[in-house]
Amino acid sequence: MDNERVQFLRNSIATKPDDTFARYALALELVRGGQPEEAWEHFRYLLEHHPDYSASYYQAGMLLANQGRQEEARQVLNKGIEVTGRLGQKHAHDELMDALEALAH
């Protein structure tokens, strides 16, 4: 985890809480840095406040799956499939479908 980057992203969010990219990037850094609980809080914020920010669904689903939270992961991935289908984001939709299928095995 790059502490300078994390601090920069935290500062960005402090001044602009709805900066979706900064919040998403911070969540990814926190996952890499072994802080999944805080990462989940940022993913959850994105899912609740910016449901069309489709990148969040895959990463949030994988985080939950890696924590053994399979049912929650399925719910997030299914919602992402719905969103990306509605938005016509075929590549993201296919990735979410593959991730959901992998959870079933």
PEWO-V710905 format. One record per pair of residues at least 24 apart in sequence whose ideal C-beta (glycine too) atoms are under 7 Angstrom apart, sorted by the first residue. I is the first residue (numbers start at 0). J is the second residue. Records with the same first field share a line. If there is no record, write none. Layout:
BEGIN
I = J, J
END
This chain:
BEGIN
0 = 28, 31, 32
1 = 28
4 = 28
17 = 48
19 = 45, 49, 52
23 = 52, 54, 55
26 = 58
27 = 58
30 = 62
35 = 62, 66
38 = 62
46 = 75
50 = 82
51 = 82, 86
53 = 79, 82, 83, 86, 88, 91
56 = 82, 95
57 = 94, 95, 98
60 = 98
61 = 98
64 = 102
69 = 102
72 = 102
73 = 99, 102
END
